[in-house]
Amino acid sequence: MGRSQSLPRGGDPRFGPGADDSGSPILHVDMDAFFASVEVRRRPELRGRPVVVGGLGARGVVSSASYEARRYGVRSAMPMMRARALCPHAVYLSPDFTAYTDASRAVMQIFRDVTPLVEPLSLDEAFLDVSGARRLFGSPAEIAREIRARVVREQGLTCSVGVAPSKFVAKLGSTRAKPDGMLVVPASRVLEFLHPLPVDALWGVGERSAQALRRLGLATVGDLAEAPYGMLRKALGEASAGHLQALARGRDPRAVSPEHVEKSIGAEVTFDVDVTDPLEIRRALLALADKVGGRLRRAGQVGRTISLKVRLADFRTVTRSRTLPVATDTAREMFDTVWALWTALAPGEPVRLVGVRAEGLAAAQETPRQLTLGAPERGWREAEAAADAAAARFGRSVIGPASLLGNRDRRPNENQPGP
């Protein structure tokens, strides 16, 4: 069971839409079953049916499941084979990230129409600070109601909203409000809201930490808030003990930060069958470098460090990286780098997953490009930019590296858990 499933849902009048929101200017807006909902929006005949989005191969994972599918136990990040066993009559769809990105952009614009203080966390969720929007749009709860109404009216989608004094509590509120609900936590009732929750509701408490805390008799957030600090420090370490006890006591001073800077951009694939053929590995790495390069150019960023990730058949994971003299957004340069890393690694064992990642990102327009003596005036970057333009018009499936043509239908399944 995931953390969100362990939390109690709504139904408490102390935290209903009419609760005192005067000290609760932070909103966490979370779209409901986002990928699946976008698919249902464009295919109305699927409404009311279980819909699962994700990798459709033997090793694919669930990216999103409609609430009809969740009733059968289907959850995000679950192996697709398990989902099919739980809900064999569901409609299973491959993800369309272009459609999800377009829908996300439209929803985020609704948020920015209310306040410039919007901090996206992913395609389907964001924090908002509406402190400065009260004069124009009303109280935080009124703003939350209007946002929810606009998302339904303009986008045909639903969202859940937590209204609270802090980011941490607002996020817990939106989770408890799901689906298609709103929960308001008054500043005076934060501890009343937090303390009955299970201890793994706290950010930073994973399965192992939760087990350690329960062995100490700490089952709820309230238990942890009242625990002797020395005991927590011994069980969790200095940094985690202080962080978790502060959250358990309702302290979260982080502000909503509208400037969200990506630290890295990457992609990975899980093969349907463990792979030993170097040619198939080469094709997969070329496809991934092509994808990462496109994402970098769309984001207007370049990466200085290129990383290779390899997961072997026994689930051991190995990473290797190389820092380039000059940052790049060119797929060919990234592929040459990861292929050199792969050749040096030479694992000699069946491979389950490979990934490519660009790190050390910087804005492309602020990064000088190295000129090589005797280099052609036009090169790989211009060719890939032209391919981007063609893909924008005709679709990514019609253009790409020549060595991948004819192999697109049998590329390995993407492993991208999501909403």
Helices and strands as residue ranges (DSSP letters): H 3-6, G 13-15, E 26-31, H 34-42, G 44-46, E 51-54, E 62-65, H 67-70, H 80-86, E 91-93, H 97-114, E 118-122, E 125-129, G 131-133, H 134-137, H 140-155, E 159-164, H 167-177, E 182-184, G 187-189, H 190-194, G 199-201, H 207-215, H 221-226, H 229-236, H 238-248, E 264-275, H 278-299, E 301-312, E 317-328, H 331-345, E 351-363, G 364-366, H 380-394, G 396-398, G 402-404, G 408-410, E 413-414
